Amino acid sequence: MKQTNMIGWDIGGAHIKAAVINSSNEVVAIYQQPCPLWKGLRYLQAAVTQILHETVAGDCYHAITMTGELVDLFKDREDGVKQIMTSMTQLLPKNRCLVFAGLSGFLEAERVEVEHYNAIASANWLASASFAAQKVGSGIFVDIGSTTTDILVLKNESVLAEGYTDYQRLISRELLYTGIIRTAVMAVVQTASDQGQEIGIMAEYFATMADVYRVTGELNELHDQTDTADGAEKTLSASARRLSRMIGSDFNPEELLRWQQFAENIRGQHLQKIQNAFDYRIKNEDLPNSSPIIGAGVGRFLVKYLAQRTERPYLDFTELFLTSPLQTGLTAADCAPAVAVACLARAIY
């Protein structure tokens, strides 16, 4: 196996991400395909097939992790794991397919049983954090993605996680259900500042955080593969218009500065929510200020600000890898679980 490429797969509810690692442990390709899995398994099959076509997978081995079992297409999480695994093993060579089962390590796909489903469900965060811990030793791993944020303390090459399931991690605040693209603005703030006044935010799906970060100028359009709230275009003016609806106002192009300031205020509150969880996670940990914050995910530009605020060094997840020039424009940090699960599997098998 060491002489063949390893493809890591991260099967999410909105995207499929894949990373190709060669026999020299270099990241040679990274892919992301939109996959509204809640609409049906055909979207998963289409996205995986498209990535396989682009990679010319051939003799590759495959390592899988997932979060997509949460979508409401499935009866429950176990049903989700079962159906995703069935689909993936139909698309990939079964005898060359490994599944990440969290604390239980990797399992050969054909050996996965019902009792393994809970360990497999939503374990992608542990793949990323475990790889970072092995590389860095101690620090704080923060992955801000399109939909969620993970905050994990690393110490002595181990992940000090209080929770394991999504339910447990929401309690421990190691998981925040907030991201920079798909999250609705109304889920982040209830009030904001506009023209020097505090104003309530409408509880309507008028805009997403992609609109906020497009207006602030921080959104990489390559990362936004999700439909807008109104189905309209992804432009600066269209995003400002969607934000204006959040406070019952109309957008005038001559007032663009107003909406940029409005977006900055929402951004500041978003970052503060993430910092509050960060502070909560590390308050009882004996981590020196020299311990780095490792930033991953398409929203890691916010992790850099978090590092500045807390006066800790910042380390980009991409710097943990040997990387060949990539054609897609994506980086290892953009698709951290896919890259990590491939590297972890390569190291073992």
C-alpha positions in Angstrom: 0.0 0.0 0.0 2.9 2.4 0.7 3.7 2.6 -3.0 0.2 3.7 -4.1 -1.7 6.9 -3.6 -4.1 7.3 -0.7 -7.3 9.3 -1.1 -8.9 10.7 2.0 -12.7 11.3 1.8 -14.7 13.6 4.1 -18.4 13.0 3.5 -20.3 16.0 4.7 -23.9 16.9 4.5 -23.3 19.8 2.1 -19.9 19.0 0.5 -17.7 16.0 -0.4 -14.0 16.7 0.1 -11.2 14.5 -1.0 -7.4 14.7 -0.8 -4.8 12.6 -2.6 -1.6 11.7 -0.8 1.2 10.1 -2.8 3.8 7.5 -1.7 6.1 10.3 -0.6 3.4 11.7 1.8 2.9 14.8 -0.4 -0.5 16.3 -0.9 -0.9 16.2 -4.6 -4.6 17.0 -5.1 -7.5 18.4 -3.2 -11.1 18.5 -4.3 -14.4 19.8 -3.0 -17.8 19.1 -4.6 -21.2 20.5 -3.5 -23.4 17.7 -2.2 -26.8 18.5 -0.7 -27.1 15.1 0.8 -30.4 15.8 2.5 -31.9 15.7 -1.0 -30.9 12.2 -1.7 -28.0 9.7 -2.1 -27.8 10.4 -5.8 -26.0 13.7 -4.9 -23.4 11.7 -2.9 -22.9 9.3 -5.8 -22.6 12.1 -8.4 -20.1 14.1 -6.3 -17.9 11.1 -5.6 -18.0 9.9 -9.2 -17.0 13.4 -10.4 -14.0 13.5 -8.0 -13.0 10.0 -9.1 -13.1 11.1 -12.7 -10.9 14.1 -12.0 -8.4 12.1 -9.9 -8.0 9.1 -12.2 -8.0 7.1 -9.0 -6.8 3.8 -10.5 -4.7 1.9 -8.0 -5.5 4.1 -5.0 -6.4 3.1 -1.5 -9.2 5.1 0.2 -9.8 6.3 3.7 -13.2 7.6 4.7 -14.6 9.9 7.5 -17.9 11.5 7.6 -20.5 13.9 9.2 -23.2 13.5 6.6 -25.1 10.9 8.6 -26.7 13.8 10.4 -28.8 15.0 7.5 -32.5 14.5 7.7 -32.5 12.1 4.7 -31.8 9.4 7.3 -33.9 8.0 10.1 -31.1 8.4 12.6 -27.3 8.5 12.8 -26.8 4.8 12.5 -29.0 4.6 9.4 -27.0 7.5 8.0 -23.6 5.7 8.5 -25.0 2.5 7.1 -26.4 4.1 3.9 -23.3 6.3 3.3 -21.0 3.3 3.8 -23.1 1.2 1.4 -22.9 4.0 -1.2 -19.2 4.5 -0.8 -18.3 0.8 -1.0 -20.4 0.5 -4.2 -18.4 3.4 -5.7 -14.9 2.4 -4.3 -13.1 -0.9 -4.4 -14.1 -2.6 -1.1 -10.8 -4.3 -0.5 -9.0 -1.0 -0.8 -11.3 1.0 1.5 -10.7 2.0 5.1 -13.1 3.7 7.5 -12.1 6.0 10.3 -13.8 4.9 13.5 -12.4 7.6 15.8 -10.9 6.2 19.0 -11.2 2.7 17.5 -8.9 3.6 14.6 -9.3 2.4 11.1 -11.5 -0.5 10.0 -11.5 -2.3 6.7 -14.8 -1.4 5.0 -15.9 -5.0 4.7 -15.4 -5.5 8.4 -17.6 -2.6 9.5 -20.5 -3.9 11.7 -23.5 -2.2 13.4 -21.6 -1.8 16.6 -19.0 0.4 14.9 -21.5 3.0 13.6 -21.5 5.3 16.6 -17.7 5.4 16.5 -17.7 6.3 12.8 -20.4 8.9 13.0 -19.1 12.5 12.9 -15.5 11.6 13.8 -13.8 13.8 11.2 -12.8 16.4 13.8 -10.8 13.7 15.6 -8.8 12.9 12.4 -7.8 16.5 11.9 -7.0 17.2 15.6 -5.1 13.9 16.0 -2.9 14.6 13.0 -2.2 18.2 14.3 -1.4 16.8 17.8 1.1 14.3 16.3 2.8 17.1 14.4 2.7 20.0 16.9 2.6 18.2 20.3 0.7 20.9 22.2 -1.5 23.8 21.2 -5.1 24.6 20.4 -6.7 23.3 17.2 -9.4 25.5 15.7 -11.2 24.6 12.5 -13.7 27.1 11.2 -15.6 25.7 8.2 -18.6 26.6 6.2 -21.0 25.4 8.9 -19.3 24.4 12.1 -16.3 25.3 14.3 -14.2 22.8 16.2 -12.0 23.9 19.2 -9.7 21.2 20.6 -6.9 21.3 23.2 -3.8 19.4 22.2 -1.2 18.3 24.8 1.7 15.9 24.5 0.7 14.7 21.1 -2.8 13.8 22.3 -6.3 15.4 21.8 -7.8 16.3 25.2 -11.4 16.0 24.1 -14.2 16.1 26.7 -16.9 15.0 24.3 -17.0 12.5 21.4 -20.5 12.7 19.9 -21.9 15.9 18.5 -24.3 16.1 21.4 -21.5 15.8 23.9 -19.3 18.2 22.0 -22.0 20.9 21.9 -22.2 20.6 25.7 -18.5 20.9 26.1 -18.3 23.7 23.5 -15.7 21.9 21.6 -18.2 22.1 18.7 -20.0 25.3 17.7 -22.6 25.1 15.0 -21.5 28.2 13.3 -19.4 28.8 10.1 -18.6 31.4 7.6 -20.7 30.4 4.6 -23.9 28.3 5.3 -24.8 29.7 8.7 -27.8 32.0 8.7 -27.1 35.5 10.0 -30.1 35.3 12.3 -28.4 32.3 14.0 -25.3 34.5 14.9 -26.7 37.8 16.0 -30.0 39.1 17.4 -29.0 42.8 17.2 -26.4 44.8 15.3 -25.3 48.3 14.9 -26.5 50.4 12.0 -25.8 54.1 11.5 -24.9 54.4 15.2 -28.1 52.7 16.4 -28.6 49.3 17.9 -31.3 47.4 15.9 -32.9 44.0 16.1 -32.2 41.4 13.5 -35.2 39.7 11.8 -35.6 36.0 12.4 -35.8 35.3 8.7 -33.5 33.4 6.3 -32.7 36.5 4.3 -28.9 36.2 4.4 -26.0 33.9 5.4 -22.6 34.5 6.8 -21.2 34.2 3.3 -22.9 37.5 2.6 -21.3 39.0 5.6 -17.8 37.9 4.7 -18.3 38.8 1.0 -19.2 42.3 2.0 -16.2 42.5 4.4 -14.0 41.3 1.5 -12.7 38.2 3.3 -14.6 35.4 1.5 -12.7 33.3 -1.0 -15.3 32.7 -3.6 -13.8 29.3 -4.4 -15.0 28.1 -1.0 -18.7 29.2 -1.5 -20.5 26.3 -3.2 -23.8 26.9 -1.5 -26.9 28.6 -2.9 -27.6 32.1 -1.6 -30.6 32.6 0.7 -32.7 34.2 -2.1 -31.2 32.2 -5.0 -29.7 35.3 -6.5 -26.2 36.1 -7.6 -23.1 36.1 -5.5 -21.9 39.6 -5.9 -21.0 42.4 -3.4 -24.2 44.3 -4.2 -26.4 41.2 -4.0 -24.9 40.3 -0.6 -25.4 43.8 0.7 -29.0 43.7 -0.5 -29.6 40.5 1.4 -28.0 42.0 4.6 -30.2 45.0 4.3 -33.3 42.8 4.4 -32.2 41.6 7.8 -33.2 44.9 9.3 -36.2 45.7 7.0 -34.3 48.1 4.9 -33.6 48.6 1.2 -30.2 48.6 -0.4 -29.0 51.7 -2.2 -25.7 51.2 -4.1 -24.7 54.7 -2.9 -24.9 53.5 0.7 -22.4 50.5 0.3 -20.2 51.9 3.1 -23.2 51.6 5.4 -23.6 47.9 4.7 -19.9 47.3 4.9 -19.9 48.8 8.4 -23.0 46.7 9.2 -21.3 43.5 8.1 -18.2 44.4 10.1 -20.3 44.7 13.2 -21.8 41.2 12.6 -18.4 39.9 11.9 -17.1 41.2 15.2 -20.0 39.5 17.1 -19.3 36.3 15.3 -15.6 36.3 16.2 -16.5 37.1 19.8 -18.8 34.1 20.0 -16.0 31.9 18.8 -13.5 33.5 21.2 -15.9 33.0 24.1 -16.0 29.2 23.4 -12.2 29.3 22.9 -11.7 31.0 26.3 -14.1 28.5 27.9 -12.1 25.5 26.5 -8.7 26.6 27.6 -9.5 28.2 31.0 -8.6 25.2 33.0 -5.7 24.0 30.8 -2.1 24.6 31.7 -1.0 25.8 28.2 1.7 28.4 28.0 1.1 31.4 25.8 3.8 30.1 23.5 1.5 27.2 22.5 0.3 27.8 19.0 -3.2 28.0 17.7 -3.4 25.8 14.7 -5.9 27.2 12.2 -7.9 25.0 9.7 -11.0 25.3 7.6 -12.1 27.9 5.0 -12.8 30.4 7.9 -9.3 30.2 9.4 -8.7 33.9 8.6 -10.8 34.4 11.8 -8.5 32.0 13.6 -5.6 34.4 12.8 -7.5 37.2 14.5 -8.2 34.9 17.4 -4.5 34.3 17.8 -3.8 38.0 17.7 -6.4 38.7 20.3 -5.1 36.0 22.7 -1.5 36.8 22.0 -0.6 33.3 20.8 1.4 32.3 17.8 -0.6 31.2 14.7 0.2 28.1 12.8 -1.6 27.3 9.6 -2.7 23.7 9.2 -1.3 23.7 5.6 2.2 24.1 7.1 2.0 20.6 8.6 2.2 19.0 5.1 4.5 18.5 2.2 2.4 19.9 -0.7 2.9 19.7 -4.4 1.4 22.5 -6.6 -2.4 22.0 -6.6 -4.6 22.6 -9.6 -7.9 23.3 -7.8 -6.7 26.3 -5.8 -7.7 24.6 -2.5 -5.2 23.9 0.3 -4.7 21.2 2.9 -6.2 23.5 5.5 -9.4 24.1 3.5 -10.2 20.3 3.6 -8.4 19.4 6.8 -10.3 16.1 7.7 -9.8 14.7 4.2 -6.1 15.3 4.2 -5.7 14.2 7.8 -7.6 10.9 7.4 -5.5 10.1 4.3 -2.2 10.8 6.2 -3.3 8.9 9.3 -4.3 5.9 7.2 -1.0 6.0 5.2 1.0 6.0 8.4 -0.7 2.8 9.6 -1.3 0.7 6.5 
